[in-house]
Amino acid sequence: MVANTITVARLPLLVVIILLLYSPSPIPRLVSVFLLGLLIIMDTIDGMVARARNEVSLLGSVLDIMADRVVELVLWVCYAHLGLIPVAIPIIYIFRGTVVDSLRSVYVGAGQAPFKAMRTKLGKWLVGSPFMRSTYGASKLITFAGLALTHALAAYAARGAVSEEVVHLFRVIFNVTSWISVAFCLARGLPVIIEALPPLDKLKTLRGHFS
């Protein structure tokens, strides 16, 4: 399936980006900025291709979430390691991702696509609406590319080509967008956790068995 191929192709591209980010030269770091844009946009392209070719499937949904999670966690950890963001951000993402994806696996085991498992209107809107998904994707695109650009500017600053004040300004701006992405991440993960809890009538039934 073409859509799934596009989804999985994001992973080797991610490896290339990480290698470029850890280069001491500013040019490879600048190249990573553009590749990061492609990496995030591919997440939209695979969905468009899947719908256009009628390739929407449970496997495709799982692969999409898998690729998203790998990209997010690897980039956040690398950015923290490079000193561009606080380590609290990858910790939050790892914690949230582990909990949410574990709960989603229950729906997958029942043959239900993860993004379609929400029961309430608010849950469906936060988790699966085009607006929330595209806005969250845009926040990650801006943040990941912006942090890579900041990292490239730091390499230029080390050579005296850019002032440290400019680098500091970019770091502040994209730390703010990083926390905005965290807010989106938590807002979209919380409904999965809440709706995975047993409904009230089931809790009453269980309580009756143990009373």
Buried (B, 14 or more C-beta within 10 A) or exposed (E): BEBBEBBEBBBEBBEBBBEBBBBEEBEBBBBBBEBBBEBBEBBBBBBEBBEEEEBEBBEBBBBBBBBBBBBBBBBBBBBBEBEBBBEEBBEBBBEBBEBBBEBBEEBBEEEBBBBEBBEEEEBBBBBBBEEBBEEBBBBBBBBBBBBBBBBBBBBBBEEEEBEEEBBBEBBEBBBEBBBBBBEBBBEBBBBBEEBBEEEEEEEEEEEEEEE
